[in-house]
Amino acid sequence: QVQLVESGGGLVQPGGSLRLSCAVSGFAFSLYTMNWYRQAPGKERELVATINPSSSTRNYADPVKGRFTISRDNARMTVYLQMNSLKSEDTAVYYCYAPVLRIWGQGTQVTVSS
């Protein structure tokens, strides 16, 4: 059974940092590109970052460039999203996504507020 389980969300002040994790099971994680998406209240889900199997290619949405870093550990079957210099507009539910299987995690809430 394929599972994607996110963790690491929470409440953080503006300017703070969080690291999200997505633990994967049930498929050949090391062979596939992985994505992070987010969905803010009242808005459509948007792509935040993507990473290829070897980590040689990483792409970011313009609003998070220079602040977020996507990474992966193929041995641990986990993908990460390091989020620095957080802003209130980063508040959203963050999801990891395996595009080849069209499988979503359950999401983790990130709230940036003073």
Secondary structure, 3 states (H helix, E strand, C coil): CCEEEEECCEEECCCCCEEEEEEEECCCHHHCCEEEEEECCCCCCEEEEEECCCCCCEEECHHHCCCEEEEEECCCCEEEEEECCCCHHHCEEEEEEECCCCEECCCEEEEECC
